[in-house]
Amino acid sequence: MAIKSPQSLIVEALNLVKTITPEEAMKLYRENKCNLIDIRDEVEVQKLGSIENSFHIPRGLLEFSIHPESAYAHNNQLDPNKEIVLFCAAGGRSALAAKTLKEMGFDNVSHIEGGFGLMKEKGFKII
């Protein structure tokens, strides 16, 4: 059995999940139609800042924290009726994470092409 590369896993994920542009994410955000979730590591968030009004759930804790019965989901008022929009630094981890959430049974999931870097460039407010 051949070991798959991270790049091949990302390509597979991109074929299965919805990818949106930062502009599309901004529209969903402004219309209050999404949970905007930053899956970058804590160190990345501390160093570069975060997107205003986004939820921070590190990639390593995502499956545990986003489940509707988790304390995190309750305490942070994640709205299960809104689209889950994931982003990371550049889009690779968020594509893999979106695929995992689809496998968990979440239907309304997408990830942002270009991640935090492109979101910052396209006008999302950094805090």
TAVENQUI-V415778 format. One record per helix or strand of 3 or more residues. SS is the DSSP state (helix for helix, strand for strand). FROM is the first residue (numbers start at 1). LEN is the number of residues. Records with the same first field share a line. If there is no record, write none. Layout:
BEGIN
SS->FROM-LEN / FROM-LEN
END
This chain:
BEGIN
helix->6-11 / 22-9 / 42-7 / 59-8 / 71-5 / 92-13 / 115-7
strand->18-3 / 34-5 / 83-5 / 109-4
END
